[in-house]
Amino acid sequence: MEKVRRASHAGSWYTDNAKKLSEEIEGWLRASGLTKSPHVRGVIAPHAGYSYSGRAAAYAFGNIDPTNITRVFLLGPSHHHYTPKCALSTATVYKTPIGDLPIDLEVIEELKASGKLELMDIIVDEAEHSMEMHLPYLAKVFEGHQVKVVPILVGALKAESEAMYGQFLAKYVDDPQNFFSVSSDFCHWGSRFKYMHYDKKHGAIHKSIEALDRMGMDIIETGNPDAFKQYLSEFNNTICGRHPISVFLHVSASSIPSNV
């Protein structure tokens, strides 16, 4: 029986007009000027509203060569639902205004059978925006290709759990037909976030934030999960997707080398 996850943030976080959304994403991808590469096995892309991050996201999704990819593992942080584990969607299809993405039920069952992951209610699924903001881009990039998604909500994991889930999922990244789409915004700065790190040597506050984020990105590119953990411990940067990123770094470290 089909169980649909609605595009619950369409019409607010991004347009629900299919023609306009398709044109926006196509325009952003074209403007990025990126060449699609079959060597890219995973991306980290933002999940803010498209008016803030839609253009930036193209610089991640524009790298994807959809030719041989049949499955996308989607890792997103949980903003509203607390769990110390990872959780699987109970939907059978994720809807977007520009095309629906079927869930890979076979892999979901395989992951469920391990006993390592919880299930998330459809209400929790639809309330969360972190994975949904990747869906229209994935629908556009994989337009005309048969692809299924494996959505995994990543909870407030301890370091040992990040490593465990990374090792558990590593076998999937070894298969070139699988791809990982990791959802994360970076520094959330200001009193409302209780985070006001400022290094004056960089000049203006926004330059300090940029330097902090770039430092984190450089560490992520090394693929070293321990170095990323040390960076977070030292600077406490409010990267909301730190747990999904850490899991993916452990996935990469536990498998053959891959490009992010």
C-alpha positions as CSV (number, residue, x, y, z in Angstrom):
1,M,0.0,0.0,0.0
2,E,1.4,3.4,-1.0
3,K,2.2,5.7,1.9
4,V,3.0,9.3,0.8
5,R,5.1,11.8,2.4
6,R,3.7,15.2,1.2
7,A,6.0,18.0,0.1
8,S,5.0,19.7,3.4
9,H,7.3,22.7,3.0
10,A,6.4,23.5,-0.6
11,G,4.7,26.9,-0.8
12,S,6.7,28.3,2.1
13,W,10.3,27.2,2.1
14,Y,10.3,26.9,-1.7
15,T,7.7,27.5,-4.4
16,D,5.0,24.9,-5.0
17,N,4.6,26.1,-8.6
18,A,6.1,23.2,-10.5
19,K,7.1,25.2,-13.6
20,K,8.7,28.0,-11.5
21,L,10.6,25.5,-9.3
22,S,11.9,23.5,-12.2
23,E,13.1,26.7,-13.9
24,E,14.7,28.0,-10.7
25,I,16.7,24.8,-10.1
26,E,17.7,24.5,-13.8
27,G,18.9,28.1,-13.7
28,W,20.9,27.6,-10.5
29,L,22.5,24.4,-11.9
30,R,23.4,26.1,-15.1
31,A,24.9,29.1,-13.4
32,S,27.1,27.0,-11.2
33,G,29.0,26.0,-14.3
34,L,30.0,22.6,-12.8
35,T,30.9,19.6,-14.8
36,K,29.2,16.4,-13.7
37,S,31.6,13.8,-12.4
38,P,31.1,10.0,-12.0
39,H,33.8,10.1,-9.3
40,V,31.7,12.1,-6.9
41,R,30.0,9.7,-4.5
42,G,28.5,12.1,-2.0
43,V,27.6,15.7,-1.5
44,I,26.9,18.0,1.5
45,A,24.3,20.5,0.7
46,P,22.3,23.1,2.7
47,H,18.6,22.9,3.8
48,A,17.6,26.5,4.4
49,G,14.7,28.0,2.4
50,Y,15.6,28.3,-1.3
51,S,15.6,32.1,-1.2
52,Y,18.6,31.7,1.2
53,S,20.3,28.5,0.0
54,G,18.9,27.4,-3.3
55,R,21.6,29.0,-5.4
56,A,24.4,27.6,-3.1
57,A,22.9,24.1,-3.2
58,A,23.6,24.0,-7.0
59,Y,27.3,23.9,-6.2
60,A,26.8,20.5,-4.6
61,F,24.1,18.9,-6.7
62,G,25.7,20.2,-10.0
63,N,28.5,17.7,-9.4
64,I,26.2,14.7,-9.7
65,D,26.4,12.5,-12.8
66,P,23.1,10.5,-12.6
67,T,24.0,8.0,-15.3
68,N,24.9,5.0,-13.2
69,I,23.3,5.9,-9.9
70,T,20.2,4.0,-8.9
71,R,19.9,4.8,-5.2
72,V,20.4,7.9,-3.0
73,F,21.0,7.6,0.7
74,L,19.7,10.8,2.2
75,L,21.1,11.7,5.7
76,G,19.5,14.7,7.5
77,P,19.6,16.0,11.0
78,S,16.5,16.1,13.2
79,H,15.4,19.6,14.2
80,H,12.2,18.8,16.1
81,H,12.2,15.1,17.1
82,Y,14.7,13.9,19.7
83,T,16.3,10.5,19.2
84,P,19.8,9.2,20.2
85,K,19.6,6.9,17.1
86,C,19.0,7.0,13.4
87,A,15.5,6.6,12.1
88,L,14.0,5.3,8.9
89,S,11.1,6.7,7.0
90,T,7.9,4.7,6.9
91,A,6.7,6.3,3.7
92,T,6.8,4.5,0.3
93,V,7.2,7.7,-1.8
94,Y,8.4,11.2,-1.2
95,K,6.5,13.8,-3.3
96,T,7.9,17.0,-4.8
97,P,6.2,19.5,-7.0
98,I,8.5,18.4,-9.9
99,G,8.3,14.6,-9.6
100,D,8.0,12.0,-7.0
101,L,10.9,9.9,-5.6
102,P,10.1,6.3,-4.6
103,I,11.6,4.9,-1.4
104,D,13.9,1.8,-1.7
105,L,11.7,-0.5,0.4
106,E,14.1,-3.4,0.0
107,V,17.0,-1.5,1.6
108,I,14.7,0.0,4.2
109,E,13.7,-3.5,5.2
110,E,17.4,-4.6,5.3
111,L,18.3,-1.7,7.5
112,K,15.3,-2.2,9.7
113,A,16.2,-5.9,10.2
114,S,19.5,-4.9,11.7
115,G,17.8,-3.5,14.8
116,K,20.1,-0.5,14.8
117,L,17.6,2.0,13.5
118,E,14.2,3.3,14.7
119,L,11.2,4.1,12.5
120,M,9.9,7.6,12.4
121,D,6.2,8.4,12.2
122,I,5.0,10.2,9.1
123,I,4.1,13.2,11.2
124,V,7.8,13.5,12.3
125,D,8.9,12.9,8.7
126,E,6.7,15.7,7.3
127,A,7.6,18.1,10.1
128,E,11.4,17.7,9.3
129,H,12.7,20.0,6.5
130,S,16.4,18.9,6.4
131,M,15.9,16.1,3.9
132,E,12.9,17.6,2.1
133,M,15.0,20.5,0.9
134,H,17.2,18.1,-1.1
135,L,14.3,16.4,-2.8
136,P,13.5,18.9,-5.6
137,Y,17.1,19.1,-6.5
138,L,17.4,15.3,-6.6
139,A,14.2,15.0,-8.6
140,K,15.6,17.5,-11.2
141,V,19.1,16.0,-11.3
142,F,17.7,12.5,-11.8
143,E,15.0,13.5,-14.2
144,G,14.6,10.7,-16.8
145,H,16.6,8.3,-14.6
146,Q,15.3,5.5,-12.4
147,V,16.4,6.3,-8.9
148,K,15.1,5.4,-5.4
149,V,15.9,7.1,-2.1
150,V,16.8,5.8,1.4
151,P,15.9,8.6,3.9
152,I,17.7,8.3,7.2
153,L,17.0,10.8,10.0
154,V,20.1,11.2,12.0
155,G,19.5,12.0,15.7
156,A,21.6,13.4,18.5
157,L,24.3,10.7,18.2
158,K,27.2,10.2,20.6
159,A,30.6,9.8,18.9
160,E,30.5,6.0,19.3
161,S,27.1,5.9,17.6
162,E,28.4,8.0,14.7
163,A,31.2,5.6,14.2
164,M,28.9,2.6,14.5
165,Y,26.4,3.9,11.9
166,G,29.3,4.9,9.6
167,Q,30.8,1.4,9.7
168,F,27.3,-0.1,9.3
169,L,26.6,1.9,6.1
170,A,30.1,1.7,4.6
171,K,29.2,-1.3,2.5
172,Y,26.7,0.8,0.6
173,V,29.2,3.5,-0.5
174,D,31.4,0.8,-2.0
175,D,28.7,0.2,-4.6
176,P,29.1,2.8,-7.4
177,Q,25.3,2.7,-8.0
178,N,24.8,4.2,-4.5
179,F,25.1,7.9,-3.7
180,F,25.0,9.9,-0.4
181,S,23.3,13.3,-0.1
182,V,24.1,14.8,3.3
183,S,22.0,17.7,4.6
184,S,23.6,20.5,6.6
185,D,23.7,24.2,7.1
186,F,26.8,25.6,8.8
187,C,27.3,28.3,11.4
188,H,24.1,29.6,13.1
189,W,25.4,32.9,14.6
190,G,23.7,35.2,17.1
191,S,22.1,35.4,20.5
192,R,19.1,33.3,19.5
193,F,21.5,30.4,18.8
194,K,23.6,31.2,21.9
195,Y,26.6,31.3,19.7
196,M,28.6,34.5,19.1
197,H,32.2,33.3,18.3
198,Y,34.2,36.2,16.9
199,D,37.9,36.2,15.9
200,K,38.8,39.8,15.4
201,K,41.8,39.0,13.3
202,H,39.4,38.3,10.3
203,G,37.8,41.7,10.5
204,A,34.0,42.0,10.3
205,I,31.9,39.4,12.1
206,H,30.7,37.8,8.8
207,K,34.4,37.3,7.8
208,S,35.0,35.6,11.1
209,I,32.1,33.3,10.5
210,E,33.2,32.6,7.0
211,A,36.7,31.7,8.2
212,L,35.3,29.4,10.9
213,D,33.1,27.6,8.4
214,R,35.8,27.3,5.8
215,M,38.1,25.7,8.4
216,G,35.4,23.1,9.1
217,M,34.9,22.5,5.4
218,D,38.7,22.0,4.9
219,I,38.7,19.4,7.7
220,I,35.7,17.7,6.2
221,E,37.5,17.4,2.9
222,T,40.3,15.5,4.5
223,G,37.7,12.8,5.3
224,N,39.0,12.5,8.9
225,P,36.1,12.0,11.3
226,D,38.3,12.5,14.4
227,A,39.7,15.8,13.1
228,F,36.1,17.0,12.5
229,K,35.2,15.9,16.0
230,Q,38.2,17.8,17.4
231,Y,37.2,21.0,15.4
232,L,33.7,20.8,16.8
233,S,35.0,20.3,20.3
234,E,37.3,23.3,20.0
235,F,35.1,25.8,18.3
236,N,31.5,24.5,19.1
237,N,30.4,25.7,15.6
238,T,26.7,25.4,15.4
239,I,26.7,23.1,12.3
240,C,23.2,21.5,12.5
241,G,24.2,18.6,10.3
242,R,27.3,17.7,12.3
243,H,25.9,14.3,13.1
244,P,25.0,13.3,9.5
245,I,28.4,14.7,8.3
246,S,30.2,12.7,11.0
247,V,28.4,9.5,10.0
248,F,29.3,10.1,6.4
249,L,32.9,10.7,7.3
250,H,32.9,7.4,9.1
251,V,31.2,5.8,6.1
252,S,34.0,7.1,3.8
253,A,36.8,6.2,6.3
254,S,35.5,2.7,6.6
255,S,35.3,2.0,2.9
256,I,37.4,2.5,-0.2
257,P,38.3,6.2,-0.8
258,S,35.6,8.3,-2.4
259,N,35.2,11.9,-3.4
260,V,32.9,14.3,-1.5
